[in-house]
């Protein structure tokens, strides 16, 4: 049980460049200086938003690829799909 409590604590550390940082229990780190930490949190939030938007675009693309043919049969293969440039399945043509 002592190991669990030790992991849940924030650890204060200093980088090789002399910056004071906090090592967080979830494996992330942030600056101990409030202004630098706020800037870092903003950058982290912007990156998370960008990743979420990319994930949502991928989901929309995947949903749109299903049943795109005649009467909803078949599918549309977009660039980047693993089947996009696979070539012929005929072994004589490979």
N, C-alpha and C positions, 0 to 999 in steps of 0.2 A: 504494500500500500504506500510505502514511503516513496517508491519510484514513480508512482502516478502523481503524487503531490509535487515532486521535484520537476516533472515535466510540465505541469500546469503553471509554473511560475515564469515571469518575464525575466530574462537574464540581461544585465547591462554588460556591454562589451565595448572594446575600442578597436577600430580597424587599423591596418598597417599604416594608413595615412594619418592616423590620429583622430578620426571622427568618432564621436560617441554614438553608439547604436544600441537598440533593444532587440534581442532575439525573442520572438514571440513563440508561444506554445505550439502554434500550427505550422511551424517551420519557416515562416516569413521573418523578415527583419525590417526595422524602420529606424530612421534617425532619432536620436534622443532630443535634438533641437526641435522645438515646436514648429517653427516656420518651415524647416526642411521636411519635417514629417508630414505637414499638411500638403506641401507640394508633391511629395512622394505618394500620398494617398490619392490625390487628384489624378496623377498619372496612372495609378493602378486602377482607379475607377474608369478612366477613359479607355484603357486597354480592355477592361472587362466588358464595357459597352460595345467596343468594336468587335470583340469576339462573339458577343451575343448577337449582334446584327449579322455577322457572317454565318453564325449557326442558323438563325432564322431564315436567311436567304437560301441556305442549303436545303432546309426543310421545305421551303416553298418550291424550290427547283425539283426536289425529289417527288413531291406530291404532284407537280405538273407533269412529270415524266410518266406517271402511271396512267394507262388507258388513253393515250393520245391518238389512237388510230381510228379506223372506221367503226362506228357504233361502240366506241369505247374499248375496242380490242387492240391488243398490241401495246407498245409503249414507245415513247420518244427517247432517243439516246442523245444526250447532250455531251458536248466536249468536256472532258474531265471524268466522264463515266468510265469505269473499268472496261466496258465493252466497246468503247468508242473507236479505238484504233487496234482492235484485236486481229484484224485481217481475216482471211478465209479460215474456215474450220476444216477445209479439205487438206489432208496431209500432203497431197501431191503438189499443192500450190504454195506450200510454206517454204 
